[in-house]
Amino acid sequence: MASFQFFQVDAFTDVALRGNPCAIVLDADSLKSDQMQAIAREQNLSETAFILQSDQADVRARYFTPFQEIPLAGHPTIASIHILVESGRIQLTEPKTTISLELEAGIVSVDVLTSPGNPTEIVMTQLKPQFLSIVPPDQATSAFGLSSTDLIPEKPVQVVSTGTPQLMLPVRDVNILDKIQVNIASLKQLSSDFQFFSAHLFSVSNTESFARHFATPPDVFEDPFTGSATGGMGAYLWHYNLISQPTFVAHQGAWIKRPGQGRVTILGPRNNISAVQVGGRAITVITGTLYI
């Protein structure tokens, strides 16, 4: 029987039992993919992260939902870097330490921002956004118990990827998010037809966004805070001229009593975004040993 250091971290929050929980397994190089998947099913969280050595970057990570491996994710990145810093495996220099992180989607840059008297913030620079399939509005909204009149007029329902493809649905105001009633079979069919992993529904003011995020079981149905989709949302909002400044604060998770918050910065002009940065804080809530 092998043993591994194990942690659970709440990401995109600095208050325990809020934000999005992530399980993290250190020194996971000896684990096979099917073992990682089984561990992720055991944890039954949105994602479980496995930390490995890399010959291309400072560190490598693999992320698994209870059902599948995904190429890039935000809250496991924040959580993983938090643990590597907290355990002393990454040494910090003020005001910024930059780490290269190898993911299945590619190598991304992660900055750890530190200064006296301020909490540490971890900022992930996601991949250049891709604007993919456009979905008929009625077909998309029917999967959520909404209608096309609930959407922001003249803006597309579109799959956007900054490493993981997700469906973007911009709604007219935050109260519409209260009305969502997901038809799981319809969402699963929509995901298959238009090739996206999960769906992000959001409203926006000029400086804040509010979102809910859904996947299909056996993956976690509603995600507390989705860093990758927040990056895709930021790219969408900037590209389609729904925000006037390329920075804003993203909120998610209040509907399931796990409020989280992240800071979003879009890099590049509206018609040629180079990357999106999503930053947040994290807190360790469980430490232990995993035996398999």
C-alpha positions as CSV (number, residue, x, y, z in Angstrom):
1,M,0.0,0.0,0.0
2,A,1.3,3.4,-1.0
3,S,0.7,6.7,0.9
4,F,0.5,10.3,-0.4
5,Q,0.2,13.7,1.3
6,F,-3.3,14.9,0.8
7,F,-5.0,18.3,1.3
8,Q,-8.3,19.9,0.7
9,V,-8.2,23.6,-0.1
10,D,-11.0,26.1,-0.6
11,A,-10.2,28.3,-3.6
12,F,-11.4,31.8,-4.5
13,T,-12.0,32.6,-0.9
14,D,-10.0,33.3,2.3
15,V,-12.8,32.0,4.5
16,A,-13.0,28.3,5.2
17,L,-16.0,26.4,3.8
18,R,-16.6,29.0,1.1
19,G,-15.4,29.2,-2.5
20,N,-14.7,26.0,-4.3
21,P,-13.1,23.0,-2.6
22,C,-10.3,21.1,-4.3
23,A,-8.5,17.9,-3.3
24,I,-4.7,17.9,-3.9
25,V,-2.4,14.9,-3.9
26,L,1.3,15.7,-3.8
27,D,4.1,13.6,-5.4
28,A,1.7,11.7,-7.5
29,D,4.2,10.6,-10.2
30,S,3.7,6.9,-9.4
31,L,0.0,7.0,-9.8
32,K,-1.6,5.7,-13.1
33,S,-4.4,7.6,-14.8
34,D,-7.0,5.1,-13.7
35,Q,-5.9,5.5,-10.1
36,M,-6.1,9.3,-10.3
37,Q,-9.6,8.9,-11.8
38,A,-10.6,6.6,-9.0
39,I,-9.3,9.0,-6.3
40,A,-11.2,11.8,-7.9
41,R,-14.4,9.7,-7.8
42,E,-13.7,9.0,-4.1
43,Q,-13.3,12.8,-3.4
44,N,-16.4,13.6,-5.4
45,L,-15.4,17.3,-5.7
46,S,-15.5,19.4,-8.8
47,E,-11.8,18.6,-9.4
48,T,-9.0,16.7,-7.7
49,A,-5.4,17.9,-8.5
50,F,-2.4,15.6,-8.8
51,I,1.0,17.3,-8.5
52,L,3.9,15.8,-10.5
53,Q,7.4,16.6,-11.6
54,S,7.9,18.3,-15.0
55,D,10.8,18.4,-17.4
56,Q,9.2,21.4,-19.2
57,A,8.0,23.7,-16.4
58,D,8.5,24.3,-12.7
59,V,5.8,21.8,-11.8
60,R,3.1,19.7,-13.5
61,A,-0.5,19.1,-12.5
62,R,-3.3,16.9,-13.8
63,Y,-6.9,17.7,-13.0
64,F,-9.7,15.1,-12.8
65,T,-13.4,15.6,-12.2
66,P,-15.3,12.6,-10.8
67,F,-15.9,11.5,-14.4
68,Q,-13.0,12.6,-16.6
69,E,-9.6,14.4,-16.9
70,I,-9.9,18.0,-18.0
71,P,-7.1,20.0,-19.7
72,L,-7.2,23.2,-17.7
73,A,-9.0,24.5,-14.7
74,G,-8.9,27.6,-12.5
75,H,-9.7,26.7,-8.9
76,P,-7.4,23.6,-8.9
77,T,-4.6,25.8,-10.1
78,I,-5.1,28.4,-7.3
79,A,-5.5,25.6,-4.8
80,S,-2.4,23.7,-6.0
81,I,-0.1,26.7,-6.0
82,H,-1.4,27.6,-2.6
83,I,-0.4,24.2,-1.2
84,L,3.0,24.3,-2.9
85,V,3.7,27.7,-1.3
86,E,2.3,26.7,2.1
87,S,4.3,23.5,2.2
88,G,7.5,25.4,1.4
89,R,8.0,23.8,-2.0
90,I,7.8,27.2,-3.7
91,Q,9.8,30.0,-2.2
92,L,8.4,33.4,-2.6
93,T,10.0,36.7,-3.3
94,E,8.2,40.0,-3.0
95,P,6.2,41.5,-4.7
96,K,5.7,38.7,-7.3
97,T,6.9,35.1,-7.8
98,T,6.2,33.6,-11.2
99,I,5.7,29.8,-11.6
100,S,5.4,27.9,-14.9
101,L,2.8,25.2,-14.6
102,E,2.5,22.3,-17.1
103,L,-1.1,21.2,-17.7
104,E,-2.6,18.9,-20.2
105,A,-3.7,22.0,-22.2
106,G,-0.2,23.4,-22.2
107,I,2.1,25.5,-20.0
108,V,0.6,28.4,-18.2
109,S,2.1,31.1,-16.0
110,V,1.0,31.6,-12.4
111,D,2.0,34.7,-10.4
112,V,2.0,34.7,-6.6
113,L,1.6,38.3,-5.4
114,T,2.8,39.2,-1.9
115,S,3.4,42.4,0.0
116,P,3.6,43.3,3.7
117,G,0.2,43.5,5.3
118,N,-1.7,42.1,2.3
119,P,-3.1,38.6,1.8
120,T,-1.4,36.5,-0.8
121,E,-3.1,36.4,-4.2
122,I,-2.5,33.8,-6.8
123,V,-3.1,34.8,-10.4
124,M,-3.4,32.4,-13.3
125,T,-2.7,33.5,-16.9
126,Q,-5.0,31.3,-19.0
127,L,-4.5,30.4,-22.7
128,K,-5.4,32.7,-25.6
129,P,-9.2,32.5,-25.8
130,Q,-10.9,30.7,-28.7
131,F,-14.4,31.7,-29.8
132,L,-16.0,28.5,-31.0
133,S,-19.5,27.2,-31.8
134,I,-22.5,29.6,-31.7
135,V,-25.6,27.9,-30.3
136,P,-29.2,28.9,-31.2
137,P,-30.5,30.9,-28.3
138,D,-33.8,29.0,-27.9
139,Q,-32.0,25.7,-27.9
140,A,-29.5,26.8,-25.3
141,T,-31.9,28.5,-22.9
142,S,-34.5,25.7,-22.9
143,A,-31.9,23.5,-21.2
144,F,-32.0,25.9,-18.2
145,G,-35.8,26.6,-18.0
146,L,-35.2,30.1,-19.6
147,S,-36.2,31.7,-22.8
148,S,-34.2,33.8,-25.3
149,T,-35.8,36.9,-23.9
150,D,-33.8,36.3,-20.7
151,L,-30.6,36.8,-22.6
152,I,-28.8,40.1,-23.4
153,P,-30.1,41.0,-26.8
154,E,-28.0,40.7,-29.9
155,K,-25.2,38.9,-28.1
156,P,-24.4,35.3,-29.1
157,V,-24.6,32.1,-27.0
158,Q,-21.2,30.8,-27.7
159,V,-18.6,28.2,-26.7
160,V,-15.5,29.9,-25.5
161,S,-12.2,28.2,-24.4
162,T,-9.2,29.5,-22.5
163,G,-8.1,25.9,-22.2
164,T,-11.4,24.2,-21.5
165,P,-14.5,24.8,-23.8
166,Q,-17.5,26.1,-21.9
167,L,-20.8,27.6,-23.1
168,M,-21.4,31.3,-22.3
169,L,-24.9,32.5,-21.8
170,P,-25.2,36.2,-20.9
171,V,-28.5,37.0,-19.1
172,R,-30.1,40.5,-18.8
173,D,-29.9,40.8,-15.0
174,V,-28.9,38.9,-11.9
175,N,-32.4,38.0,-10.9
176,I,-32.7,35.7,-14.0
177,L,-30.0,33.5,-12.4
178,D,-32.6,32.7,-9.6
179,K,-35.0,31.3,-12.2
180,I,-32.7,28.6,-13.6
181,Q,-34.2,25.1,-13.7
182,V,-31.7,22.7,-15.4
183,N,-32.9,19.9,-17.7
184,I,-30.0,17.5,-17.3
185,A,-30.8,15.4,-20.4
186,S,-31.1,18.6,-22.5
187,L,-27.8,20.0,-21.2
188,K,-26.1,16.7,-21.9
189,Q,-27.4,16.6,-25.4
190,L,-26.4,20.3,-25.9
191,S,-22.9,19.5,-24.6
192,S,-22.6,16.6,-27.1
193,D,-23.9,18.6,-30.0
194,F,-21.7,21.7,-29.6
195,Q,-18.7,20.1,-27.9
196,F,-18.4,22.0,-24.6
197,F,-17.6,20.7,-21.1
198,S,-20.0,22.8,-19.0
199,A,-22.2,25.9,-19.1
200,H,-21.7,29.3,-17.5
201,L,-24.7,31.7,-17.1
202,F,-23.8,35.2,-16.0
203,S,-24.9,38.8,-15.6
204,V,-22.6,41.8,-15.5
205,S,-22.3,45.4,-14.4
206,N,-19.3,47.4,-15.4
207,T,-17.2,46.3,-12.5
208,E,-18.8,43.0,-11.3
209,S,-20.1,39.8,-12.7
210,F,-22.4,37.2,-11.0
211,A,-22.5,33.7,-12.4
212,R,-23.8,30.1,-12.0
213,H,-22.1,27.2,-13.6
214,F,-23.4,23.7,-14.5
215,A,-22.1,20.4,-15.6
216,T,-23.8,17.1,-16.1
217,P,-23.7,14.2,-13.5
218,P,-21.7,12.2,-12.5
219,D,-19.6,15.4,-12.5
220,V,-20.6,18.0,-9.8
221,F,-23.9,19.5,-11.0
222,E,-23.4,23.2,-9.9
223,D,-19.8,24.4,-9.4
224,P,-19.2,27.0,-6.6
225,F,-16.5,29.0,-8.5
226,T,-15.2,28.1,-11.9
227,G,-11.9,29.8,-12.7
228,S,-11.6,28.5,-16.2
229,A,-15.1,29.6,-17.2
230,T,-14.5,32.9,-15.4
231,G,-11.6,33.4,-17.8
232,G,-13.8,32.5,-20.8
233,M,-16.5,34.8,-19.5
234,G,-14.0,37.7,-19.2
235,A,-12.9,37.1,-22.8
236,Y,-16.5,37.1,-23.9
237,L,-17.4,40.3,-22.1
238,W,-14.5,42.2,-23.4
239,H,-14.7,40.9,-27.0
240,Y,-18.5,41.7,-27.2
241,N,-18.1,45.1,-25.6
242,L,-20.2,44.3,-22.5
243,I,-17.6,45.9,-20.2
244,S,-15.8,49.2,-20.6
245,Q,-12.7,48.3,-18.7
246,P,-10.7,45.1,-19.0
247,T,-10.8,44.4,-15.2
248,F,-13.6,43.4,-13.0
249,V,-14.5,41.3,-9.9
250,A,-16.3,38.0,-10.5
251,H,-18.7,36.5,-8.0
252,Q,-20.1,32.9,-8.0
253,G,-21.4,30.3,-5.6
254,A,-23.9,32.4,-3.5
255,W,-26.8,30.3,-4.9
256,I,-25.3,27.1,-3.3
257,K,-24.1,28.9,-0.1
258,R,-20.4,28.8,-1.1
259,P,-19.7,32.4,-2.2
260,G,-16.4,32.9,-4.0
261,Q,-14.7,35.9,-5.6
262,G,-12.0,36.3,-8.2
263,R,-10.3,39.2,-10.0
264,V,-10.2,39.2,-13.8
265,T,-7.9,41.0,-16.1
266,I,-8.2,40.7,-19.9
267,L,-5.0,41.3,-21.9
268,G,-5.1,42.7,-25.4
269,P,-7.6,44.6,-27.6
270,R,-11.2,43.4,-28.0
271,N,-10.6,41.8,-31.4
272,N,-7.3,40.1,-30.5
273,I,-7.2,39.1,-26.8
274,S,-3.9,37.5,-26.0
275,A,-4.8,36.0,-22.6
276,V,-7.1,36.3,-19.5
277,Q,-5.8,36.5,-16.0
278,V,-7.9,35.2,-13.1
279,G,-6.7,35.7,-9.5
280,G,-7.9,34.7,-6.1
281,R,-7.0,33.6,-2.6
282,A,-7.2,30.2,-1.0
283,I,-7.3,28.5,2.4
284,T,-6.4,25.0,3.6
285,V,-9.2,23.2,5.4
286,I,-8.0,19.5,5.5
287,T,-4.6,17.9,5.7
288,G,-4.0,14.2,5.9
289,T,-2.6,11.0,4.3
290,L,-4.1,9.1,1.3
291,Y,-3.6,5.4,1.3
292,I,-4.2,3.3,-1.8
